[in-house]
Amino acid sequence: MDTETLIAPTEARAPMTEITGHTRLYGILADPVAQVKTPQVMAEVFARHGVDGVLVPMQVAPDGLRQVVDGLRRMKNFGGFIATMPHKPAMLGLCDVIEGDGARIGAVNCVRREDDGRMVGAMLDGIGFVTGLRQAGIDPSGRRILLAGAGGAASAIAFALAEAGAEALTILNRTAEKAEDLAARVAAAYPSCATRGTGTAGDVGSYNLIANATSAGLRAGDPLPLPVEALHAGQVVAEAIMEPAETRLLAEARARGATVHPGLPMLRCQIELMARHMGAIA
C-alpha cells in the first residue's frame, strides 16, 4: 500500500467507455457492495490498456452465490469476476481450477471464465498487501506482526507476510480455533516465521506492525478489531478495508502517533494482476 492520498470516488472514475454489443463484461461480487472501489480503479486500467470492457458491482448474498456463479458460467460475453467479503473462502469450492496459492490459503478473490464456462480462481490479496507496504517504505521483513482476522483476505495476507520474511506473526481471531488453524498452515509453509494463533490480543504495544484484515470498520458503529489503548508512535497500523478511507482503527492509531496505512492501495497494487488473470490484458 502506498502513501498516496486516497482519491475521492468522484475523482477516481475514469471516463466511461461507450458500452456496445462488443463490450466484455466483468464483475465484483460482494455483500454489501456499495463500499467497493474496484469498478473505478479497474476502469482506469481498462482505459490505459484500451480494453473494451466494464466491471460492474454485483451484490450477492452468501446463500445465492452458487446460483449466481452458475449463471455467469453461461454468459458468453462474461470474462470473469473479483470476489470480496464475504465470498472469498466459499469461492474455493465453486471454481473448477485453482492457480497459485489459493488452495493452500483456503480462499479465492479473482476468477477467470474460460470460453467453455470453466471458472479458474486465484488469490491475489496477499501479494497486493505486501507490495503496497513495500511501496510505502514499510518492509515486513524482520518485523513482529499482529494480524487481526482469519478469513479469506487474512489468510492470503498471513501467507504473504510470512513469505516476505516476518520474524513473528500472531494471528488474532474471535474464534481462536480458526486463528490456530491458519497459524499452523502458515508455520508449515514458512517454518522460519514464528507463527501462532490466538483469541486474545495480548500486548498490542509489543508489535512493530499491526494489520486489520477483518470486516470490523466497514460499517459505522462496528467494534474495533483489537484494543487500541497501547498503540504508540513507532508502530505501523495497516488496513485491508478500502471504504471508509480512514476506519476507526486508523483514526485511533493516528491519534496515538502510529503510522497509518489505508486499504485502497492494496487494491491498486493488485488490480493489473487481477485484469491479467481475468484475461482482460496480456
Phi and psi in degrees as GROMACS dihedral restraints (atoms count N, CA, C in turn):
[ dihedral_restraints ]
;  ai    aj    ak    al  type     phi  dphi    fc
    3     4     5     6     1   -88.4    20    10
    4     5     6     7     1   178.0    20    10
    6     7     8     9     1  -100.8    20    10
    7     8     9    10     1    20.0    20    10
    9    10    11    12     1   -61.1    20    10
   10    11    12    13     1   152.8    20    10
   12    13    14    15     1   -67.6    20    10
   13    14    15    16     1   132.6    20    10
   15    16    17    18     1   -63.9    20    10
   16    17    18    19     1   135.3    20    10
   18    19    20    21     1   -84.4    20    10
   19    20    21    22     1   130.5    20    10
   21    22    23    24     1   -64.9    20    10
   22    23    24    25     1   149.4    20    10
   24    25    26    27     1   -52.3    20    10
   25    26    27    28     1   -38.6    20    10
   27    28    29    30     1   -69.7    20    10
   28    29    30    31     1   -23.1    20    10
   30    31    32    33     1   -92.3    20    10
   31    32    33    34     1   -19.5    20    10
   33    34    35    36     1   -83.0    20    10
   34    35    36    37     1   -16.7    20    10
   36    37    38    39     1   -75.4    20    10
   37    38    39    40     1   126.7    20    10
   39    40    41    42     1   -76.4    20    10
   40    41    42    43     1   157.0    20    10
   42    43    44    45     1   -55.7    20    10
   43    44    45    46     1   132.8    20    10
   45    46    47    48     1   -71.6    20    10
   46    47    48    49     1   124.1    20    10
   48    49    50    51     1   -71.1    20    10
   49    50    51    52     1   144.1    20    10
   51    52    53    54     1   -60.8    20    10
   52    53    54    55     1   130.0    20    10
   54    55    56    57     1   -90.6    20    10
   55    56    57    58     1   125.9    20    10
   57    58    59    60     1  -128.2    20    10
   58    59    60    61     1  -174.9    20    10
   60    61    62    63     1   -68.5    20    10
   61    62    63    64     1   -10.9    20    10
   63    64    65    66     1   -93.5    20    10
   64    65    66    67     1   -10.7    20    10
   66    67    68    69     1   -66.6    20    10
   67    68    69    70     1   130.5    20    10
   69    70    71    72     1   -83.4    20    10
   70    71    72    73     1   136.4    20    10
   72    73    74    75     1  -101.5    20    10
   73    74    75    76     1   139.7    20    10
   75    76    77    78     1  -136.5    20    10
   76    77    78    79     1   165.2    20    10
   78    79    80    81     1  -146.1    20    10
   79    80    81    82     1   168.6    20    10
   81    82    83    84     1  -129.0    20    10
   82    83    84    85     1   125.4    20    10
   84    85    86    87     1  -102.1    20    10
   85    86    87    88     1   124.3    20    10
   87    88    89    90     1  -156.2    20    10
   88    89    90    91     1   165.3    20    10
   90    91    92    93     1  -155.9    20    10
   91    92    93    94     1   100.4    20    10
   93    94    95    96     1   -76.0    20    10
   94    95    96    97     1   176.1    20    10
   96    97    98    99     1  -125.3    20    10
   97    98    99   100     1   -12.9    20    10
   99   100   101   102     1   -61.5    20    10
  100   101   102   103     1   -24.9    20    10
  102   103   104   105     1   -83.6    20    10
  103   104   105   106     1    -9.3    20    10
  105   106   107   108     1   -70.3    20    10
  106   107   108   109     1   144.2    20    10
  108   109   110   111     1  -106.2    20    10
  109   110   111   112     1    -7.3    20    10
  111   112   113   114     1   -59.8    20    10
  112   113   114   115     1   -40.6    20    10
  114   115   116   117     1   -58.4    20    10
  115   116   117   118     1   -42.6    20    10
  117   118   119   120     1   -65.7    20    10
  118   119   120   121     1   -45.4    20    10
  120   121   122   123     1   -69.0    20    10
  121   122   123   124     1   -39.7    20    10
  123   124   125   126     1   -67.0    20    10
  124   125   126   127     1   -33.4    20    10
  126   127   128   129     1   -60.0    20    10
  127   128   129   130     1   -37.3    20    10
  129   130   131   132     1   -64.2    20    10
  130   131   132   133     1   -40.8    20    10
  132   133   134   135     1   -65.5    20    10
  133   134   135   136     1   -45.7    20    10
  135   136   137   138     1   -61.4    20    10
  136   137   138   139     1   -41.9    20    10
  138   139   140   141     1   -64.5    20    10
  139   140   141   142     1   -41.7    20    10
  141   142   143   144     1   -64.3    20    10
  142   143   144   145     1   -33.6    20    10
  144   145   146   147     1   -99.5    20    10
  145   146   147   148     1     2.9    20    10
  147   148   149   150     1    68.1    20    10
  148   149   150   151     1    34.0    20    10
  150   151   152   153     1   -88.3    20    10
  151   152   153   154     1   128.5    20    10
  153   154   155   156     1   -85.6    20    10
  154   155   156   157     1    81.2    20    10
  156   157   158   159     1  -152.3    20    10
  157   158   159   160     1   161.7    20    10
  159   160   161   162     1  -144.0    20    10
  160   161   162   163     1   137.4    20    10
  162   163   164   165     1  -109.0    20    10
  163   164   165   166     1   122.4    20    10
  165   166   167   168     1  -115.5    20    10
  166   167   168   169     1   146.2    20    10
  168   169   170   171     1   -76.1    20    10
  169   170   171   172     1   137.9    20    10
  171   172   173   174     1  -131.3    20    10
  172   173   174   175     1   111.7    20    10
  174   175   176   177     1   -84.4    20    10
  175   176   177   178     1   115.6    20    10
  177   178   179   180     1  -129.5    20    10
  178   179   180   181     1   123.2    20    10
  180   181   182   183     1   -74.1    20    10
  181   182   183   184     1   151.8    20    10
  183   184   185   186     1   -54.1    20    10
  184   185   186   187     1   -37.1    20    10
  186   187   188   189     1   -75.2    20    10
  187   188   189   190     1    -5.4    20    10
  189   190   191   192     1  -112.4    20    10
  190   191   192   193     1     3.4    20    10
  192   193   194   195     1   -62.4    20    10
  193   194   195   196     1   -46.7    20    10
  195   196   197   198     1   -60.2    20    10
  196   197   198   199     1   -43.1    20    10
  198   199   200   201     1   -64.7    20    10
  199   200   201   202     1   -39.5    20    10
  201   202   203   204     1   -65.1    20    10
  202   203   204   205     1   -45.8    20    10
  204   205   206   207     1   -61.2    20    10
  205   206   207   208     1   -41.7    20    10
  207   208   209   210     1   -61.1    20    10
  208   209   210   211     1   -38.4    20    10
  210   211   212   213     1   -66.7    20    10
  211   212   213   214     1   -40.7    20    10
  213   214   215   216     1   -65.4    20    10
  214   215   216   217     1   -29.1    20    10
  216   217   218   219     1   -57.4    20    10
  217   218   219   220     1   -31.0    20    10
  219   220   221   222     1   -92.2    20    10
  220   221   222   223     1    -2.8    20    10
  222   223   224   225     1   -88.7    20    10
  223   224   225   226     1   107.2    20    10
  225   226   227   228     1   -70.4    20    10
  226   227   228   229     1   -21.1    20    10
  228   229   230   231     1  -100.6    20    10
  229   230   231   232     1    19.6    20    10
  231   232   233   234     1  -103.4    20    10
  232   233   234   235     1   127.2    20    10
  234   235   236   237     1   -96.6    20    10
  235   236   237   238     1   -24.6    20    10
  237   238   239   240     1   155.5    20    10
  238   239   240   241     1  -178.9    20    10
  240   241   242   243     1  -152.2    20    10
  241   242   243   244     1   162.6    20    10
  243   244   245   246     1  -105.1    20    10
  244   245   246   247     1   135.6    20    10
  246   247   248   249     1  -109.0    20    10
  247   248   249   250     1   130.4    20    10
  249   250   251   252     1  -131.5    20    10
  250   251   252   253     1  -169.5    20    10
  252   253   254   255     1   -50.3    20    10
  253   254   255   256     1   130.6    20    10
  255   256   257   258     1  -107.9    20    10
  256   257   258   259     1    26.1    20    10
  258   259   260   261     1   -94.6    20    10
  259   260   261   262     1    -6.4    20    10
  261   262   263   264     1   -61.0    20    10
  262   263   264   265     1   -47.3    20    10
  264   265   266   267     1   -64.9    20    10
  265   266   267   268     1   -39.9    20    10
  267   268   269   270     1   -65.4    20    10
  268   269   270   271     1   -31.1    20    10
  270   271   272   273     1   -63.8    20    10
  271   272   273   274     1   -24.0    20    10
  273   274   275   276     1   -57.5    20    10
  274   275   276   277     1   -39.6    20    10
  276   277   278   279     1   -85.7    20    10
  277   278   279   280     1    -5.1    20    10
  279   280   281   282     1  -103.4    20    10
  280   281   282   283     1    -9.1    20    10
  282   283   284   285     1   -89.1    20    10
  283   284   285   286     1   152.3    20    10
  285   286   287   288     1   -85.5    20    10
  286   287   288   289     1   -30.0    20    10
  288   289   290   291     1  -138.7    20    10
  289   290   291   292     1   140.4    20    10
  291   292   293   294     1  -118.1    20    10
  292   293   294   295     1   124.9    20    10
  294   295   296   297     1  -100.8    20    10
  295   296   297   298     1   152.8    20    10
  297   298   299   300     1    68.4    20    10
  298   299   300   301     1  -142.2    20    10
  300   301   302   303     1   -92.3    20    10
  301   302   303   304     1    10.0    20    10
  303   304   305   306     1   -56.1    20    10
  304   305   306   307     1   -43.7    20    10
  306   307   308   309     1   -66.0    20    10
  307   308   309   310     1   -41.2    20    10
  309   310   311   312     1   -68.0    20    10
  310   311   312   313     1   -37.5    20    10
  312   313   314   315     1   -72.3    20    10
  313   314   315   316     1   -35.9    20    10
  315   316   317   318     1    92.4    20    10
  316   317   318   319     1    24.4    20    10
  318   319   320   321     1  -162.8    20    10
  319   320   321   322     1   160.9    20    10
  321   322   323   324     1  -135.7    20    10
  322   323   324   325     1   138.6    20    10
  324   325   326   327     1  -127.7    20    10
  325   326   327   328     1     1.5    20    10
  327   328   329   330     1  -146.9    20    10
  328   329   330   331     1   131.7    20    10
  330   331   332   333     1  -132.8    20    10
  331   332   333   334     1   131.4    20    10
  333   334   335   336     1  -102.4    20    10
  334   335   336   337     1   132.7    20    10
  336   337   338   339     1   -93.0    20    10
  337   338   339   340     1   118.6    20    10
  339   340   341   342     1   -77.1    20    10
  340   341   342   343     1   164.2    20    10
  342   343   344   345     1   -59.9    20    10
  343   344   345   346     1   -27.2    20    10
  345   346   347   348     1   -89.2    20    10
  346   347   348   349     1     6.5    20    10
  348   349   350   351     1    91.8    20    10
  349   350   351   352     1    -5.0    20    10
  351   352   353   354     1   -67.6    20    10
  352   353   354   355     1   144.5    20    10
  354   355   356   357     1  -107.2    20    10
  355   356   357   358     1   125.2    20    10
  357   358   359   360     1  -114.8    20    10
  358   359   360   361     1   114.1    20    10
  360   361   362   363     1  -101.6    20    10
  361   362   363   364     1   157.0    20    10
  363   364   365   366     1  -149.5    20    10
  364   365   366   367     1   160.7    20    10
  366   367   368   369     1  -120.5    20    10
  367   368   369   370     1   116.0    20    10
  369   370   371   372     1  -118.4    20    10
  370   371   372   373     1    -0.7    20    10
  372   373   374   375     1   -59.7    20    10
  373   374   375   376     1   -43.7    20    10
  375   376   377   378     1   -62.4    20    10
  376   377   378   379     1   -47.1    20    10
  378   379   380   381     1   -65.7    20    10
  379   380   381   382     1   -34.1    20    10
  381   382   383   384     1   -66.4    20    10
  382   383   384   385     1   -41.6    20    10
  384   385   386   387     1   -64.2    20    10
  385   386   387   388     1   -48.7    20    10
  387   388   389   390     1   -69.0    20    10
  388   389   390   391     1   -40.0    20    10
  390   391   392   393     1   -61.3    20    10
  391   392   393   394     1   -40.2    20    10
  393   394   395   396     1   -63.5    20    10
  394   395   396   397     1   -42.9    20    10
  396   397   398   399     1   -57.7    20    10
  397   398   399   400     1   -46.5    20    10
  399   400   401   402     1   -65.6    20    10
  400   401   402   403     1   -38.0    20    10
  402   403   404   405     1   -64.8    20    10
  403   404   405   406     1   -26.4    20    10
  405   406   407   408     1   -88.2    20    10
  406   407   408   409     1     5.5    20    10
  408   409   410   411     1    80.8    20    10
  409   410   411   412     1    19.2    20    10
  411   412   413   414     1  -111.3    20    10
  412   413   414   415     1   104.4    20    10
  414   415   416   417     1   -93.5    20    10
  415   416   417   418     1   120.8    20    10
  417   418   419   420     1   -67.3    20    10
  418   419   420   421     1   -17.4    20    10
  420   421   422   423     1   -59.5    20    10
  421   422   423   424     1   130.2    20    10
  423   424   425   426     1    78.1    20    10
  424   425   426   427     1     4.1    20    10
  426   427   428   429     1   -92.9    20    10
  427   428   429   430     1   153.4    20    10
  429   430   431   432     1   -95.1    20    10
  430   431   432   433     1   119.6    20    10
  432   433   434   435     1  -122.3    20    10
  433   434   435   436     1   137.5    20    10
  435   436   437   438     1  -111.4    20    10
  436   437   438   439     1   120.9    20    10
  438   439   440   441     1  -114.6    20    10
  439   440   441   442     1   120.3    20    10
  441   442   443   444     1   -91.2    20    10
  442   443   444   445     1   121.0    20    10
  444   445   446   447     1   121.8    20    10
  445   446   447   448     1   150.9    20    10
  447   448   449   450     1  -141.4    20    10
  448   449   450   451     1    19.3    20    10
  450   451   452   453     1   -85.4    20    10
  451   452   453   454     1  -155.7    20    10
  453   454   455   456     1   -63.1    20    10
  454   455   456   457     1   -54.6    20    10
  456   457   458   459     1   -64.3    20    10
  457   458   459   460     1   -42.2    20    10
  459   460   461   462     1   -61.0    20    10
  460   461   462   463     1   -40.5    20    10
  462   463   464   465     1   -61.8    20    10
  463   464   465   466     1   -45.5    20    10
  465   466   467   468     1   -63.1    20    10
  466   467   468   469     1   -42.1    20    10
  468   469   470   471     1   -66.3    20    10
  469   470   471   472     1   -39.5    20    10
  471   472   473   474     1   -60.0    20    10
  472   473   474   475     1   -48.4    20    10
  474   475   476   477     1   -62.4    20    10
  475   476   477   478     1   -41.5    20    10
  477   478   479   480     1   -67.5    20    10
  478   479   480   481     1   -38.6    20    10
  480   481   482   483     1   -65.9    20    10
  481   482   483   484     1   -41.2    20    10
  483   484   485   486     1   -64.8    20    10
  484   485   486   487     1   -42.5    20    10
  486   487   488   489     1   -63.6    20    10
  487   488   489   490     1   -31.7    20    10
  489   490   491   492     1   -76.7    20    10
  490   491   492   493     1    -2.3    20    10
  492   493   494   495     1   100.2    20    10
  493   494   495   496     1    20.6    20    10
  495   496   497   498     1   -56.2    20    10
  496   497   498   499     1   138.8    20    10
  498   499   500   501     1   -72.5    20    10
  499   500   501   502     1   -43.5    20    10
  501   502   503   504     1  -147.3    20    10
  502   503   504   505     1   143.8    20    10
  504   505   506   507     1  -135.7    20    10
  505   506   507   508     1   119.3    20    10
  507   508   509   510     1  -107.1    20    10
  508   509   510   511     1   126.0    20    10
  510   511   512   513     1  -104.6    20    10
  511   512   513   514     1   120.0    20    10
  513   514   515   516     1  -106.4    20    10
  514   515   516   517     1   129.0    20    10
  516   517   518   519     1  -149.4    20    10
  517   518   519   520     1   146.5    20    10
  519   520   521   522     1   -57.6    20    10
  520   521   522   523     1   -37.9    20    10
  522   523   524   525     1   -94.7    20    10
  523   524   525   526     1   101.5    20    10
  525   526   527   528     1   -58.3    20    10
  526   527   528   529     1   -34.1    20    10
  528   529   530   531     1   -61.3    20    10
  529   530   531   532     1   -37.3    20    10
  531   532   533   534     1   -66.3    20    10
  532   533   534   535     1   -41.2    20    10
  534   535   536   537     1   -64.2    20    10
  535   536   537   538     1   -41.4    20    10
  537   538   539   540     1   -66.8    20    10
  538   539   540   541     1   -38.8    20    10
  540   541   542   543     1   -63.9    20    10
  541   542   543   544     1   -45.8    20    10
  543   544   545   546     1   -62.9    20    10
  544   545   546   547     1   -43.8    20    10
  546   547   548   549     1   -59.7    20    10
  547   548   549   550     1   -39.9    20    10
  549   550   551   552     1   -65.1    20    10
  550   551   552   553     1   -39.6    20    10
  552   553   554   555     1   -67.8    20    10
  553   554   555   556     1   -40.5    20    10
  555   556   557   558     1   -65.6    20    10
  556   557   558   559     1   -44.3    20    10
  558   559   560   561     1   -62.5    20    10
  559   560   561   562     1   -36.4    20    10
  561   562   563   564     1   -66.5    20    10
  562   563   564   565     1   -35.5    20    10
  564   565   566   567     1   -81.6    20    10
  565   566   567   568     1   -32.7    20    10
  567   568   569   570     1  -134.0    20    10
  568   569   570   571     1    75.8    20    10
  570   571   572   573     1   -64.5    20    10
  571   572   573   574     1   -18.1    20    10
  573   574   575   576     1   -74.6    20    10
  574   575   576   577     1   -14.6    20    10
  576   577   578   579     1   -97.2    20    10
  577   578   579   580     1   118.7    20    10
  579   580   581   582     1   -72.0    20    10
  580   581   582   583     1   103.7    20    10
  582   583   584   585     1  -116.6    20    10
  583   584   585   586     1   135.2    20    10
  585   586   587   588     1  -145.0    20    10
  586   587   588   589     1   155.1    20    10
  588   589   590   591     1  -113.7    20    10
  589   590   591   592     1   148.5    20    10
  591   592   593   594     1  -153.9    20    10
  592   593   594   595     1   159.8    20    10
  594   595   596   597     1  -103.3    20    10
  595   596   597   598     1    -1.9    20    10
  597   598   599   600     1  -127.0    20    10
  598   599   600   601     1   143.3    20    10
  600   601   602   603     1   -71.5    20    10
  601   602   603   604     1   -32.8    20    10
  603   604   605   606     1    68.7    20    10
  604   605   606   607     1  -145.3    20    10
  606   607   608   609     1   -83.6    20    10
  607   608   609   610     1    89.3    20    10
  609   610   611   612     1   -61.3    20    10
  610   611   612   613     1   -30.6    20    10
  612   613   614   615     1   -70.5    20    10
  613   614   615   616     1    -8.5    20    10
  615   616   617   618     1   -88.4    20    10
  616   617   618   619     1    -3.5    20    10
  618   619   620   621     1   -98.1    20    10
  619   620   621   622     1   149.4    20    10
  621   622   623   624     1   -80.2    20    10
  622   623   624   625     1   -37.1    20    10
  624   625   626   627     1  -134.1    20    10
  625   626   627   628     1   130.7    20    10
  627   628   629   630     1  -123.8    20    10
  628   629   630   631     1   130.8    20    10
  630   631   632   633     1  -129.2    20    10
  631   632   633   634     1   134.6    20    10
  633   634   635   636     1  -102.3    20    10
  634   635   636   637     1   115.5    20    10
  636   637   638   639     1  -120.1    20    10
  637   638   639   640     1    27.3    20    10
  639   640   641   642     1   -98.5    20    10
  640   641   642   643     1   176.2    20    10
  642   643   644   645     1   -88.6    20    10
  643   644   645   646     1    -0.6    20    10
  645   646   647   648     1   -66.5    20    10
  646   647   648   649     1   117.1    20    10
  648   649   650   651     1   117.2    20    10
  649   650   651   652     1   -11.1    20    10
  651   652   653   654     1   -69.8    20    10
  652   653   654   655     1   -35.5    20    10
  654   655   656   657     1  -115.8    20    10
  655   656   657   658     1   148.5    20    10
  657   658   659   660     1   -59.4    20    10
  658   659   660   661     1   135.0    20    10
  660   661   662   663     1    89.0    20    10
  661   662   663   664     1    -3.1    20    10
  663   664   665   666     1   -61.4    20    10
  664   665   666   667     1   145.5    20    10
  666   667   668   669     1   -70.4    20    10
  667   668   669   670     1   158.6    20    10
  669   670   671   672     1   -66.7    20    10
  670   671   672   673     1   144.9    20    10
  672   673   674   675     1   -75.4    20    10
  673   674   675   676     1   -13.6    20    10
  675   676   677   678     1  -161.7    20    10
  676   677   678   679     1   161.6    20    10
  678   679   680   681     1   -65.3    20    10
  679   680   681   682     1   141.7    20    10
  681   682   683   684     1  -112.3    20    10
  682   683   684   685     1    -6.7    20    10
  684   685   686   687     1   -60.0    20    10
  685   686   687   688     1   -32.9    20    10
  687   688   689   690     1   -93.2    20    10
  688   689   690   691     1     1.4    20    10
  690   691   692   693     1   -63.8    20    10
  691   692   693   694     1   147.4    20    10
  693   694   695   696     1  -155.8    20    10
  694   695   696   697     1   167.9    20    10
  696   697   698   699     1   -60.3    20    10
  697   698   699   700     1   145.0    20    10
  699   700   701   702     1   101.2    20    10
  700   701   702   703     1   -13.8    20    10
  702   703   704   705     1  -100.5    20    10
  703   704   705   706     1   155.7    20    10
  705   706   707   708     1  -110.9    20    10
  706   707   708   709     1   130.2    20    10
  708   709   710   711     1  -118.8    20    10
  709   710   711   712     1   120.5    20    10
  711   712   713   714     1  -119.8    20    10
  712   713   714   715     1   151.3    20    10
  714   715   716   717     1  -117.6    20    10
  715   716   717   718     1   150.5    20    10
  717   718   719   720     1  -102.3    20    10
  718   719   720   721     1   -12.1    20    10
  720   721   722   723     1   -75.3    20    10
  721   722   723   724     1   133.4    20    10
  723   724   725   726     1   -98.6    20    10
  724   725   726   727     1   -25.3    20    10
  726   727   728   729     1  -142.9    20    10
  727   728   729   730     1   120.5    20    10
  729   730   731   732     1   -72.2    20    10
  730   731   732   733     1   157.3    20    10
  732   733   734   735     1   -62.5    20    10
  733   734   735   736     1   -39.0    20    10
  735   736   737   738     1  -118.6    20    10
  736   737   738   739     1   106.8    20    10
  738   739   740   741     1   -73.8    20    10
  739   740   741   742     1   169.8    20    10
  741   742   743   744     1   -59.7    20    10
  742   743   744   745     1   -38.4    20    10
  744   745   746   747     1   -59.3    20    10
  745   746   747   748     1   -46.9    20    10
  747   748   749   750     1   -64.7    20    10
  748   749   750   751     1   -38.9    20    10
  750   751   752   753     1   -63.5    20    10
  751   752   753   754     1   -42.9    20    10
  753   754   755   756     1   -66.0    20    10
  754   755   756   757     1   -39.5    20    10
  756   757   758   759     1   -66.7    20    10
  757   758   759   760     1   -42.9    20    10
  759   760   761   762     1   -61.5    20    10
  760   761   762   763     1   -41.0    20    10
  762   763   764   765     1   -63.3    20    10
  763   764   765   766     1   -24.1    20    10
  765   766   767   768     1   -98.6    20    10
  766   767   768   769     1     8.6    20    10
  768   769   770   771     1    92.5    20    10
  769   770   771   772     1     0.9    20    10
  771   772   773   774     1   -75.0    20    10
  772   773   774   775     1   155.2    20    10
  774   775   776   777     1   -78.5    20    10
  775   776   777   778     1   129.2    20    10
  777   778   779   780     1  -110.7    20    10
  778   779   780   781     1   150.9    20    10
  780   781   782   783     1  -138.2    20    10
  781   782   783   784     1   109.0    20    10
  783   784   785   786     1   -75.7    20    10
  784   785   786   787     1   175.9    20    10
  786   787   788   789     1   -89.0    20    10
  787   788   789   790     1   -29.2    20    10
  789   790   791   792     1   -58.0    20    10
  790   791   792   793     1   -39.3    20    10
  792   793   794   795     1   -59.5    20    10
  793   794   795   796     1   -25.7    20    10
  795   796   797   798     1   -59.2    20    10
  796   797   798   799     1   -41.4    20    10
  798   799   800   801     1   -66.5    20    10
  799   800   801   802     1   -44.9    20    10
  801   802   803   804     1   -61.1    20    10
  802   803   804   805     1   -31.5    20    10
  804   805   806   807     1   -79.1    20    10
  805   806   807   808     1   -14.7    20    10
  807   808   809   810     1  -117.2    20    10
  808   809   810   811     1    -2.0    20    10
  810   811   812   813     1   -64.4    20    10
  811   812   813   814     1   -39.4    20    10
  813   814   815   816     1   -71.2    20    10
  814   815   816   817     1   -32.2    20    10
  816   817   818   819     1   -61.9    20    10
  817   818   819   820     1   -39.5    20    10
  819   820   821   822     1   -64.0    20    10
  820   821   822   823     1   -47.2    20    10
  822   823   824   825     1   -59.7    20    10
  823   824   825   826     1   -38.5    20    10
  825   826   827   828     1   -69.0    20    10
  826   827   828   829     1   -42.6    20    10
  828   829   830   831     1   -63.0    20    10
  829   830   831   832     1   -38.4    20    10
  831   832   833   834     1   -77.2    20    10
  832   833   834   835     1    -1.9    20    10
  834   835   836   837     1    80.7    20    10
  835   836   837   838     1    11.0    20    10
  837   838   839   840     1   -74.3    20    10
  838   839   840   841     1   -33.1    20    10
  840   841   842   843     1  -130.9    20    10
  841   842   843   844     1   158.1    20    10
